[in-house]
């Protein structure tokens, strides 16, 4: 990696003189747009007279504008590099460091001014011009950043720069989008029977309190608070009808654009589990691994790894992890309770089986402490979630072959949607400083920015989690060609593991669906209702 400490130091900025023209933040984007519209040749420069005219028309005193133009380091040139000038101008405004703010976050806020279309990208030429001004004598280092050192970097595609990814790279933090690989071939259709850990079935599991969701709604039609708990916010794909998170831009089932699709609702079956509802569109029984009156751990029916559980609270309604920041102390305790509950379920149910350890974990001895186990699992929260009741995703490798390949491709634990447990917990542990008023419409970007100001960088924490997932894939490399009938290639071909020839009628999607049903621990030997169902009013 190129050593460019001089550039990094320059990005930290230094205070200007005591005087500073104040430019309202809502005017900055207007200034940038006006300057760019007049820069017909896209040189990044405009005559000083035009720059002065724009600023005075925006209400800045003419004498102050003239003074600033003289003080600007490039004041000897008749044509002004306007983006560099605005960067310099804002150094004590937008770029002024907030208490505890990292240099990276400070510079990112400056770049957001140039991002007038709010795409997360700015022209490469603009970035170079701004950096040359900030770096002063380090201009050669700036130029070399965009030479051979940028080859293969996720931010270096085309004429625009993803500035968040670029800053992560500059500050030696590998953002997740740069962690994607080309994937690999994977095995399908197991010929060796999987080994399952059967759940302990409670002979006294209760019968449903309500036969159906419709019955529950009818009996509590006057309780809007409770009925609202049963609704997820989704976008229904117009093509394949799949429910998607309400912030998604395209369907993650068929890639159809969701632009213009109205937000709608579907059933929050997690609350059905909690209230003892027998059936929605399907029976609401669970592959329960551990349960108490306050918490519930169960196998995820869409599991991606040999151990994939969801851990949910059953005595409090919390739609998603954003709401933990409304009361950091309570949020931190709930988070730790979910973690401890899931870790104990994993130790009791899975690590206690010598046969399971031999088959999937190289015969390793069980972790001696709950803390040791945490180092072996992927933990976190989706936003928007699939179900609007807080649930900790608890995943212990290895992933199934198809899903291991999807993780390499960056199609699991998506950057910007999956939030590592360690990241959320570190922020909540800051106490009252972590408090943030939230509601159903609070943008996730607001939460990320808030956590960033506490000193925790999302890109860095997500990249660390992805690195851990790749280490697990190597540590628990247990899938063998002889144990599967097919190999699915990266180009979509399906090969016979016996003959090496293409199997023309084999469908990779159908193979994956069959493998998921055949290999997961879910529902072994059967599912049951939650033992401690709640009454309306018991789950505030």
C-alpha positions as CSV (number, residue, x, y, z in Angstrom):
1,X,0.0,0.0,0.0
2,X,1.2,3.5,-0.8
3,X,2.3,5.4,2.2
4,X,0.5,8.8,2.0
5,X,0.7,10.1,5.5
6,X,1.1,13.6,4.2
7,X,-2.3,13.3,2.5
8,X,-3.9,11.8,5.5
9,X,-2.6,14.6,7.7
10,X,-3.8,17.1,5.3
11,X,-7.3,15.6,5.4
12,X,-7.3,16.2,9.2
13,X,-7.4,19.9,8.3
14,X,-6.0,22.9,10.1
15,X,-7.9,26.0,11.4
16,X,-7.9,29.1,9.1
17,X,-7.6,32.6,10.3
18,X,-10.1,33.9,12.8
19,X,-12.2,35.5,10.1
20,X,-14.4,33.2,8.1
21,X,-17.3,33.8,5.8
22,X,-20.4,32.0,6.9
23,X,-22.1,30.1,4.1
24,X,-25.5,28.5,5.0
25,X,-25.3,24.8,4.5
26,X,-28.5,24.7,2.4
27,X,-26.8,27.1,0.0
28,X,-23.7,25.1,-0.6
29,X,-25.3,22.5,-2.9
30,X,-26.8,25.4,-4.9
31,X,-23.4,27.0,-5.3
32,X,-21.8,23.8,-6.5
33,X,-24.6,23.2,-9.0
34,X,-24.4,26.8,-10.3
35,X,-20.6,26.6,-10.7
36,X,-20.8,23.3,-12.5
37,X,-23.5,24.5,-14.9
38,X,-21.3,27.4,-15.9
39,X,-18.2,25.2,-16.2
40,X,-19.2,24.0,-19.7
41,X,-15.8,22.5,-20.5
42,X,-15.7,20.7,-17.1
43,X,-12.3,22.1,-16.3
44,X,-13.1,22.7,-12.7
45,X,-12.3,26.4,-13.1
46,X,-14.3,29.6,-13.5
47,X,-13.2,33.2,-13.7
48,X,-12.9,34.9,-10.3
49,X,-15.5,37.5,-11.4
50,X,-18.2,34.8,-11.8
51,X,-17.4,33.2,-8.5
52,X,-17.6,36.6,-6.8
53,X,-20.9,37.4,-8.5
54,X,-22.5,34.1,-7.3
55,X,-21.4,34.6,-3.7
56,X,-22.5,38.2,-3.5
57,X,-25.9,37.3,-4.9
58,X,-26.3,34.8,-2.2
59,X,-26.0,37.6,0.4
60,X,-22.3,37.7,1.2
61,X,-20.9,41.2,1.7
62,X,-18.8,42.2,-1.4
63,X,-15.8,43.3,0.7
64,X,-15.7,40.0,2.5
65,X,-15.8,38.0,-0.7
66,X,-13.0,40.1,-2.2
67,X,-10.9,39.5,1.0
68,X,-11.5,35.8,0.8
69,X,-10.5,35.7,-2.9
70,X,-7.3,37.5,-2.0
71,X,-6.5,35.2,0.9
72,X,-7.1,32.0,-1.1
73,X,-3.7,30.2,-1.8
74,X,-4.4,30.3,-5.5
75,X,-5.4,34.0,-5.5
76,X,-2.8,34.8,-8.3
77,X,-4.8,32.9,-10.9
78,X,-7.5,34.6,-12.8
79,X,-9.4,31.4,-13.2
80,X,-10.4,29.8,-9.8
81,X,-10.6,26.1,-9.0
82,X,-14.0,26.6,-7.5
83,X,-14.4,23.2,-5.7
84,X,-11.0,23.6,-4.0
85,X,-12.0,27.2,-3.1
86,X,-15.2,26.0,-1.4
87,X,-13.4,23.2,0.4
88,X,-10.9,25.8,1.8
89,X,-13.8,28.2,2.6
90,X,-15.7,25.6,4.6
91,X,-12.8,24.4,6.7
92,X,-14.1,26.1,9.8
93,X,-17.7,25.5,8.9
94,X,-18.8,22.1,7.5
95,X,-15.3,20.7,8.1
96,X,-14.9,21.9,11.7
97,X,-14.3,18.9,13.9
98,X,-17.1,18.1,16.3
99,X,-16.1,16.8,19.8
100,X,-14.7,13.3,19.5
101,X,-15.2,13.2,15.7
102,X,-12.7,11.3,13.6
103,X,-10.8,13.0,10.8
104,X,-12.4,10.5,8.4
105,X,-15.9,11.5,9.4
106,X,-15.1,15.2,9.3
107,X,-13.8,14.9,5.7
108,X,-16.7,12.8,4.6
109,X,-19.1,15.6,5.7
110,X,-17.2,18.0,3.4
111,X,-17.5,15.6,0.4
112,X,-21.2,15.3,1.0
113,X,-21.5,19.0,0.0
114,X,-20.1,18.1,-3.5
115,X,-22.6,15.2,-3.7
116,X,-25.4,17.4,-4.9
117,X,-27.5,14.5,-6.2
118,X,-27.0,12.4,-3.0
119,X,-25.8,9.3,-4.8
120,X,-22.8,8.7,-2.5
121,X,-20.4,9.5,-5.4
122,X,-18.6,12.6,-6.7
123,X,-16.6,13.1,-10.0
124,X,-13.0,11.7,-9.7
125,X,-11.6,15.0,-11.1
126,X,-13.4,17.0,-8.4
127,X,-11.9,14.7,-5.7
128,X,-8.4,15.1,-7.1
129,X,-8.7,18.9,-7.3
130,X,-10.0,19.2,-3.7
131,X,-7.2,16.9,-2.4
132,X,-4.5,18.8,-4.2
133,X,-5.6,21.9,-2.4
134,X,-5.8,20.2,1.0
135,X,-2.5,18.3,0.6
136,X,-0.4,21.3,-0.3
137,X,3.1,20.0,-0.9
138,X,1.9,16.4,-1.2
139,X,0.4,16.8,-4.6
140,X,2.5,13.9,-6.0
141,X,1.1,11.6,-3.4
142,X,-2.4,12.7,-4.4
143,X,-1.8,12.0,-8.0
144,X,-0.3,8.5,-7.3
145,X,-3.4,7.6,-5.3
146,X,-5.3,7.4,-8.5
147,X,-2.7,5.5,-10.5
148,X,-1.6,1.9,-10.1
149,X,-2.6,2.0,-6.4
150,X,-6.2,2.3,-7.3
151,X,-6.3,-0.8,-9.5
152,X,-8.8,-3.4,-8.1
153,X,-10.3,-1.0,-5.6
154,X,-14.1,-0.9,-5.4
155,X,-14.1,2.9,-5.4
156,X,-12.0,3.3,-8.5
157,X,-14.6,2.3,-11.2
158,X,-15.5,4.8,-13.9
159,X,-15.4,8.5,-13.7
160,X,-17.0,8.8,-10.3
161,X,-15.7,7.9,-6.8
162,X,-17.7,6.3,-4.0
163,X,-16.2,8.7,-1.4
164,X,-17.2,6.6,1.7
165,X,-15.4,3.6,0.3
166,X,-12.4,5.8,-0.8
167,X,-12.1,7.3,2.7
168,X,-12.3,3.9,4.3
169,X,-9.4,2.8,2.0
170,X,-7.4,5.9,2.7
171,X,-7.8,5.5,6.5
172,X,-6.7,1.9,6.2
173,X,-10.3,0.6,6.8
174,X,-11.5,-2.0,4.3
175,X,-15.2,-1.3,3.6
176,X,-17.2,-4.3,2.8
177,X,-18.0,-3.5,-0.9
178,X,-14.3,-4.0,-1.6
179,X,-14.4,-7.5,0.1
180,X,-16.4,-9.2,-2.6
181,X,-14.7,-11.9,-4.6
182,X,-15.5,-13.7,-7.8
183,X,-17.0,-16.5,-5.7
184,X,-16.1,-20.2,-6.3
185,X,-17.6,-23.5,-7.5
186,X,-19.7,-25.2,-4.8
187,X,-21.1,-28.6,-4.1
188,X,-24.8,-29.6,-4.3
189,X,-27.1,-32.5,-3.5
190,X,-25.5,-34.3,-0.6
191,X,-25.1,-38.1,-0.9
192,X,-23.8,-38.5,2.7
193,X,-26.7,-38.0,5.2
194,X,-26.2,-34.8,7.3
195,X,-25.9,-35.1,11.0
196,X,-28.7,-33.4,13.0
197,X,-29.0,-32.3,16.6
198,X,-32.6,-33.0,17.5
199,X,-34.2,-30.4,19.7
200,X,-35.7,-31.5,23.0
201,X,-39.5,-31.6,22.6
202,X,-41.4,-30.5,25.6
203,X,-44.4,-32.9,26.1
204,X,-46.3,-30.1,27.9
205,X,-46.0,-27.6,25.0
206,X,-49.3,-25.6,25.0
207,X,-52.1,-25.5,22.5
208,X,-52.8,-22.3,20.6
209,X,-54.6,-19.5,22.5
210,X,-55.9,-18.3,19.1
211,X,-56.6,-20.6,16.2
212,X,-55.6,-18.1,13.6
213,X,-54.3,-14.5,13.2
214,X,-57.8,-13.5,12.0
215,X,-59.3,-14.7,15.3
216,X,-56.7,-12.7,17.2
217,X,-57.5,-9.6,15.2
218,X,-61.2,-10.0,15.7
219,X,-61.0,-10.5,19.4
220,X,-58.7,-7.5,19.8
221,X,-60.1,-5.2,17.2
222,X,-60.3,-2.3,19.6
223,X,-56.6,-2.5,20.6
224,X,-54.7,-0.6,18.0
225,X,-51.4,-0.7,19.8
226,X,-51.4,-4.5,19.8
227,X,-52.7,-4.8,16.2
228,X,-49.9,-2.5,15.0
229,X,-47.4,-4.9,16.5
230,X,-48.6,-7.5,13.9
231,X,-47.6,-5.4,10.9
232,X,-44.3,-5.4,8.9
233,X,-43.5,-2.5,6.6
234,X,-42.7,-3.9,3.1
235,X,-42.6,-3.2,-0.6
236,X,-44.3,-6.0,-2.6
237,X,-42.5,-6.8,-5.8
238,X,-44.8,-6.2,-8.8
239,X,-43.2,-9.0,-10.7
240,X,-42.6,-11.9,-8.3
241,X,-44.8,-10.7,-5.4
242,X,-41.9,-11.2,-2.9
243,X,-42.1,-8.8,0.2
244,X,-39.0,-6.6,0.4
245,X,-37.7,-4.3,3.1
246,X,-39.3,-0.9,2.7
247,X,-36.0,0.8,2.0
248,X,-35.0,-1.6,-0.8
249,X,-34.4,-0.1,-4.3
250,X,-34.9,-3.4,-6.2
251,X,-36.4,-6.8,-5.4
252,X,-33.8,-9.1,-3.8
253,X,-35.6,-12.0,-5.3
254,X,-35.8,-11.1,-9.0
255,X,-34.0,-7.7,-9.2
256,X,-37.2,-5.9,-10.5
257,X,-37.1,-2.1,-9.7
258,X,-39.2,-1.1,-6.7
259,X,-39.2,2.5,-7.7
260,X,-42.7,3.9,-7.2
261,X,-44.0,0.8,-5.5
262,X,-46.2,1.9,-2.5
263,X,-45.4,0.7,1.0
264,X,-47.7,-2.0,2.3
265,X,-48.0,-4.3,5.3
266,X,-47.8,-8.0,5.9
267,X,-48.1,-10.3,9.0
268,X,-45.4,-10.1,11.7
269,X,-45.5,-13.7,12.6
270,X,-42.9,-13.3,15.4
271,X,-45.6,-11.5,17.4
272,X,-47.9,-14.5,16.6
273,X,-45.4,-16.8,18.2
274,X,-45.3,-14.6,21.3
275,X,-49.1,-14.3,21.7
276,X,-49.8,-18.0,21.1
277,X,-51.4,-17.8,17.7
278,X,-51.8,-21.2,16.0
279,X,-51.8,-20.3,12.4
280,X,-51.3,-17.5,9.9
281,X,-50.7,-18.4,6.3
282,X,-49.0,-21.5,7.8
283,X,-48.8,-23.1,11.3
284,X,-46.9,-20.8,13.7
285,X,-44.8,-23.5,15.3
286,X,-41.1,-23.2,16.0
287,X,-37.9,-25.3,16.1
288,X,-37.3,-24.0,19.6
289,X,-33.8,-24.4,21.1
290,X,-34.3,-22.5,24.4
291,X,-37.2,-20.6,26.0
292,X,-38.1,-18.7,29.1
293,X,-40.9,-16.2,29.9
294,X,-38.7,-13.4,28.7
295,X,-36.7,-14.8,25.8
296,X,-37.0,-17.3,22.9
297,X,-34.3,-18.9,20.7
298,X,-35.2,-20.9,17.7
299,X,-33.7,-22.2,14.5
300,X,-34.1,-19.9,11.5
301,X,-36.3,-21.6,8.9
302,X,-34.2,-19.9,6.2
303,X,-30.9,-20.8,7.9
304,X,-27.6,-20.2,6.0
305,X,-25.3,-22.3,8.3
306,X,-25.3,-25.4,10.3
307,X,-26.3,-23.4,13.4
308,X,-28.5,-20.4,12.6
309,X,-30.8,-19.2,15.3
310,X,-32.9,-16.1,15.9
311,X,-33.1,-14.8,19.5
312,X,-36.1,-12.6,20.3
313,X,-37.4,-10.9,23.5
314,X,-40.9,-12.0,24.4
315,X,-41.8,-9.5,27.2
316,X,-41.2,-6.3,25.3
317,X,-42.0,-5.0,21.8
318,X,-39.0,-3.5,20.1
319,X,-39.4,-3.3,16.3
320,X,-35.7,-3.1,15.4
321,X,-32.3,-2.2,16.8
322,X,-32.7,1.5,16.2
323,X,-35.1,1.7,19.2
324,X,-32.4,0.4,21.5
325,X,-30.9,3.9,21.4
326,X,-34.0,5.5,22.8
327,X,-32.9,4.2,26.2
328,X,-29.2,3.1,26.0
329,X,-29.1,1.5,29.4
330,X,-32.1,-0.7,28.8
331,X,-31.0,-1.3,25.3
332,X,-27.6,-2.6,26.4
333,X,-29.1,-4.9,28.9
334,X,-31.5,-6.4,26.4
335,X,-28.7,-6.8,23.9
336,X,-26.6,-8.7,26.4
337,X,-29.5,-10.8,27.5
338,X,-30.1,-11.9,23.8
339,X,-26.5,-12.7,23.3
340,X,-26.1,-14.7,26.5
341,X,-29.3,-16.6,25.8
342,X,-28.2,-17.5,22.3
343,X,-24.7,-18.5,23.3
344,X,-26.0,-20.8,26.0
345,X,-28.5,-22.4,23.6
346,X,-25.6,-23.1,21.2
347,X,-23.4,-24.6,23.8
348,X,-26.2,-26.7,25.3
349,X,-27.7,-27.9,22.0
350,X,-24.9,-28.1,19.5
351,X,-21.5,-28.0,21.1
352,X,-22.6,-30.7,23.6
353,X,-22.9,-33.2,20.8
354,X,-19.5,-35.1,20.1
355,X,-20.9,-36.4,16.8
356,X,-21.9,-32.9,15.6
357,X,-18.5,-31.5,16.7
358,X,-16.7,-34.2,14.8
359,X,-18.7,-33.8,11.6
360,X,-18.7,-30.0,11.3
361,X,-16.1,-28.6,13.8
362,X,-13.1,-30.8,13.2
363,X,-13.6,-32.5,16.5
364,X,-12.7,-29.4,18.5
365,X,-13.5,-29.2,22.2
366,X,-16.3,-27.0,23.3
367,X,-15.5,-23.3,24.1
368,X,-14.8,-23.0,27.8
369,X,-16.6,-19.7,28.2
370,X,-19.4,-17.9,26.6
371,X,-16.9,-15.2,25.5
372,X,-14.8,-17.8,23.6
373,X,-17.9,-18.9,21.7
374,X,-18.7,-15.3,20.7
375,X,-15.4,-15.3,18.7
376,X,-16.8,-18.2,16.6
377,X,-20.1,-16.8,15.5
378,X,-21.5,-14.0,13.2
379,X,-24.0,-11.9,15.2
380,X,-26.1,-8.9,14.2
381,X,-29.3,-7.3,13.1
382,X,-30.8,-6.6,9.7
383,X,-32.4,-3.2,8.9
384,X,-35.0,-3.1,7.6
385,X,-35.7,-6.4,9.3
386,X,-37.8,-9.2,7.8
387,X,-39.9,-9.2,10.9
388,X,-40.5,-6.1,13.1
389,X,-39.6,-7.6,16.4
390,X,-36.0,-7.3,17.4
391,X,-34.2,-10.5,16.6
392,X,-30.5,-11.2,17.0
393,X,-29.2,-13.3,14.1
394,X,-26.9,-16.0,15.6
395,X,-24.9,-17.9,13.0
396,X,-22.1,-20.4,13.6
397,X,-20.1,-21.7,10.6
398,X,-19.6,-23.4,8.4
399,X,-22.2,-22.1,6.1
400,X,-23.8,-24.5,3.7
401,X,-22.0,-24.7,0.4
402,X,-24.3,-22.5,-1.6
403,X,-24.4,-19.9,1.2
404,X,-20.7,-20.0,1.7
405,X,-20.3,-19.0,-2.0
406,X,-22.9,-16.2,-1.5
407,X,-20.9,-14.8,1.4
408,X,-17.8,-14.7,-0.8
409,X,-19.8,-12.8,-3.5
410,X,-21.0,-10.3,-0.9
411,X,-24.6,-11.5,-1.0
412,X,-25.0,-12.3,2.7
413,X,-24.7,-9.8,5.6
414,X,-25.1,-7.0,3.1
415,X,-23.2,-3.8,3.7
416,X,-25.7,-1.1,4.7
417,X,-28.3,-3.6,5.8
418,X,-26.5,-6.0,8.3
419,X,-25.3,-4.4,11.5
420,X,-22.8,-6.4,13.6
421,X,-23.7,-7.0,17.2
422,X,-20.3,-5.7,18.4
423,X,-20.8,-2.4,16.5
424,X,-24.3,-1.8,18.1
425,X,-23.1,-2.9,21.6
426,X,-20.1,-0.7,21.6
427,X,-22.2,2.3,20.8
428,X,-24.8,1.5,23.5
429,X,-22.1,1.0,26.0
430,X,-21.4,4.8,25.8
431,X,-24.3,5.4,28.1
432,X,-26.3,8.6,27.9
433,X,-24.1,9.9,25.0
434,X,-25.6,7.1,22.9
435,X,-29.2,8.3,23.5
436,X,-31.0,9.1,20.3
437,X,-34.7,10.0,19.8
438,X,-36.0,7.5,17.2
439,X,-39.4,6.7,15.7
440,X,-40.5,4.4,12.9
441,X,-39.4,6.9,10.2
442,X,-35.9,7.6,11.6
443,X,-33.5,6.9,8.7
444,X,-30.8,4.3,9.3
445,X,-28.3,6.9,8.0
446,X,-29.1,9.0,11.1
447,X,-28.3,6.1,13.4
448,X,-25.0,5.3,11.5
449,X,-23.9,9.0,11.7
450,X,-24.8,9.1,15.4
451,X,-22.7,6.0,16.1
452,X,-19.9,7.4,14.0
453,X,-19.8,10.5,16.2
454,X,-19.4,8.2,19.2
455,X,-16.2,6.9,17.5
456,X,-17.4,3.7,15.9
457,X,-17.1,3.4,12.1
458,X,-19.6,1.1,10.4
459,X,-17.4,0.3,7.4
460,X,-14.6,-0.8,9.7
461,X,-16.8,-3.0,11.9
462,X,-18.6,-4.6,9.0
463,X,-15.4,-5.4,7.2
464,X,-14.0,-7.0,10.5
465,X,-17.1,-9.2,10.6
466,X,-16.7,-10.2,7.0
467,X,-13.1,-11.1,7.6
468,X,-14.2,-13.3,10.5
469,X,-16.7,-15.1,8.2
470,X,-14.0,-15.8,5.7
471,X,-11.7,-17.2,8.4
472,X,-14.5,-19.5,9.5
473,X,-14.9,-20.8,6.0
474,X,-11.2,-21.8,6.1
475,X,-11.2,-23.1,9.6
476,X,-14.3,-25.3,9.1
477,X,-13.6,-26.5,5.6
478,X,-15.7,-29.6,5.9
479,X,-17.5,-30.0,2.6
480,X,-16.0,-32.8,0.4
481,X,-16.7,-33.5,-3.3
482,X,-17.2,-37.2,-2.6
483,X,-20.1,-36.3,-0.3
484,X,-22.1,-34.5,-3.0
485,X,-23.6,-35.5,-6.4
486,X,-22.9,-32.2,-8.2
487,X,-20.6,-29.2,-8.5
488,X,-22.3,-25.9,-9.5
489,X,-19.8,-23.8,-11.4
490,X,-19.5,-20.0,-11.2
491,X,-20.8,-19.8,-14.8
492,X,-24.1,-21.7,-13.8
493,X,-23.1,-25.1,-15.3
494,X,-23.8,-28.1,-13.1
495,X,-21.3,-30.9,-13.3
496,X,-21.6,-34.5,-12.2
497,X,-19.0,-35.3,-9.5
498,X,-18.7,-38.8,-10.8
499,X,-18.2,-38.2,-14.5
500,X,-17.2,-34.5,-14.6
501,X,-19.7,-33.9,-17.4
502,X,-22.3,-31.3,-17.6
503,X,-25.8,-32.3,-16.3
504,X,-28.1,-30.3,-18.7
505,X,-31.3,-30.7,-16.9
506,X,-30.0,-29.8,-13.4
507,X,-31.3,-26.4,-12.1
508,X,-29.0,-24.7,-9.6
509,X,-31.9,-22.8,-8.0
510,X,-33.9,-26.0,-7.4
511,X,-30.8,-27.8,-6.2
512,X,-30.2,-25.0,-3.6
513,X,-33.8,-25.1,-2.4
514,X,-33.6,-28.9,-2.0
515,X,-30.2,-28.7,-0.2
516,X,-31.5,-26.1,2.2
517,X,-34.4,-28.4,3.2
518,X,-32.2,-31.5,3.4
519,X,-29.2,-30.1,5.4
520,X,-30.7,-27.7,8.0
521,X,-31.4,-28.6,11.6
522,X,-34.8,-26.9,11.5
523,X,-37.7,-28.9,12.9
524,X,-35.8,-32.0,14.0
525,X,-37.8,-34.0,15.0
526,X,-40.7,-31.6,15.1
527,X,-41.8,-28.0,15.9
528,X,-43.9,-26.7,18.8
529,X,-45.6,-23.6,20.2
530,X,-43.9,-21.2,22.5
531,X,-44.4,-22.4,26.1
532,X,-45.0,-19.0,27.7
533,X,-47.5,-17.2,25.5
534,X,-48.4,-13.6,26.4
535,X,-51.7,-11.7,26.7
536,X,-52.2,-8.3,25.1
537,X,-50.9,-5.7,27.4
538,X,-48.1,-8.0,28.6
539,X,-45.8,-6.9,25.8
540,X,-45.4,-3.1,26.1
